[in-house]
Amino acid sequence: MELTHAFSLLHDDIMDGDRTRRHRPAAWAVFGAADAILAGDALLSLAGEVLLEAPGQSSGRAARELSAATRRLIGGQARDLEFESRRIIGVDECVAMASDKTAALLACSCSIGAVLDGAPEPLCTALAEFGSALGIAFQLVDDLLGIWGDPKVTGKPALSDLRSRKLSLPVVAALNAGTAQSERLAELYATPAAPDEPDDEASEEETDEEDARLEEMARLVEAAGGRAWAEAEAGRRIEAAGARIAAAGLPAPVRAEFLHIAHFVTGRDH
């Protein structure tokens, strides 16, 4: 699962143009996009090999589960890229995109051990549903950190998602709120971003103007209710995850470990 996750991050940084990952330069920024793409491809191939070589009769089924989750991840990423060329996106379709792009891999992460071990289908399903709900909560928190996270902790520039005009879940919720703040936010989002690194006096002035726009955008997302909605929705998803894990019939210590992970996801700052 971690090999597959690393594959997705290598490719994601290239598509998003992110030059840092976990406080370090992104692979493509150091080695070039071509080598980073090939490294990601190699990791994905290796992930399949690891599963197929695992002992037991369910390795083939587990490999199929991982393949299906990866296909959903790729589809979600494709829709995320498509959103960049659209002006209007509904909250439901944004949540559906996150369900594929992020939640599919987490659902597989939570259930694939049981699948590999030949566990009963109801248990595998409950674990996958727990992971799916957790995955959407994870994306909601990630999107909140992409606007209000501390760069020293997240390893990403301040207001990074607004700088790239990313249509994250809090932003989409704010844009669909139907308020004056929503209209102003849409107007600012339609304004092209200034270069990150000014090379003359004029572009430095543009960068200062962009920084002011970013601060205003953050205030507007909050004023339009995007931040509050995302925080509440993350809480609802964690509650749903808890309900699924409670119904899975796991021993109490195991259930407690799953719930600990769930609460870490919503309480994290990076």
Long-range contacts (C-beta under 8 A, 24 or more apart in sequence): 1-47, 1-66, 1-105, 1-108, 1-109, 1-112, 3-43, 3-44, 3-46, 3-47, 3-50, 4-43, 4-44, 4-47, 4-66, 4-69, 4-70, 4-105, 5-105, 6-40, 6-43, 7-40, 7-41, 7-43, 7-44, 7-47, 8-40, 8-73, 8-77, 8-105, 10-36, 10-37, 10-39, 10-40, 10-43, 11-36, 11-37, 11-40, 11-77, 12-77, 15-77, 15-81, 16-164, 16-166, 17-164, 18-156, 18-160, 20-155, 20-156, 20-157, 21-155, 22-155, 23-155, 24-155, 44-70, 51-116, 54-116, 56-116, 56-117, 56-118, 57-118, 58-115, 58-116, 58-117, 58-118, 59-116, 61-115, 61-116, 62-112, 62-115, 62-116, 65-108, 65-111, 65-112, 65-115, 66-108, 66-112, 68-104, 68-108, 69-104, 69-105, 69-107, 69-108, 70-105, 72-100, 72-104, 73-100, 73-101, 73-102, 73-104, 73-105, 75-100, 76-100, 76-101, 76-102, 76-104, 77-101, 83-167, 84-165, 84-167, 86-167, 87-186, 87-190, 89-167, 89-172, 89-175, 90-172, 90-176, 91-169, 91-172, 91-173, 91-176, 94-167, 94-169, 94-172, 95-136, 95-169, 98-135, 98-136, 98-139, 98-140, 98-169, 99-132, 99-135, 99-136, 101-139, 102-135, 102-136, 102-138, 102-139, 102-142, 103-131, 103-132, 103-133, 103-134, 103-135, 103-136, 103-138, 103-139, 104-132, 104-135, 105-135, 106-131, 106-132, 106-134, 106-135, 106-138, 107-131, 107-132, 107-135, 110-134, 110-258, 122-248, 123-248, 123-249, 123-250, 126-244, 126-245, 126-247, 126-248, 126-249, 127-244, 127-245, 127-248, 129-244, 130-241, 130-244, 130-245, 130-248, 130-258, 130-262, 131-241, 133-237, 133-238, 133-240, 133-241, 133-244, 134-237, 134-238, 134-241, 134-261, 134-262, 134-265, 136-233, 136-234, 136-237, 137-233, 137-234, 137-235, 137-237, 137-238, 137-241, 137-262, 137-265, 137-266, 138-265, 139-169, 140-169, 140-170, 140-230, 140-231, 140-233, 140-234, 140-237, 141-234, 141-265, 141-266, 141-268, 143-168, 143-169, 143-170, 143-171, 143-230, 144-170, 144-227, 144-230, 144-231, 144-234, 145-268, 145-269, 145-270, 147-171, 147-218, 147-221, 147-227, 148-218, 148-227, 149-269, 149-270, 150-269, 153-269, 153-270, 154-269, 154-270, 155-270, 157-196, 158-214, 159-214, 159-215, 159-217, 159-218, 162-214, 162-217, 162-218, 162-221, 163-193, 163-196, 163-210, 163-214, 164-193, 165-189, 165-193, 169-226, 169-230, 169-233, 170-221, 170-226, 170-227, 170-229, 170-230, 171-221, 171-226, 172-226, 173-224, 173-225, 173-226, 173-229, 173-230, 174-220, 174-221, 174-222, 174-224, 174-225, 174-226, 175-224, 175-226, 177-224, 177-225, 177-226, 179-223, 179-224, 179-225, 181-220, 181-223, 181-224, 182-220, 182-224, 184-216, 184-220, 185-217, 185-220, 185-221, 185-224, 188-213, 188-216, 188-217, 188-220, 189-217, 234-266, 235-266, 238-262, 238-263, 238-265, 238-266
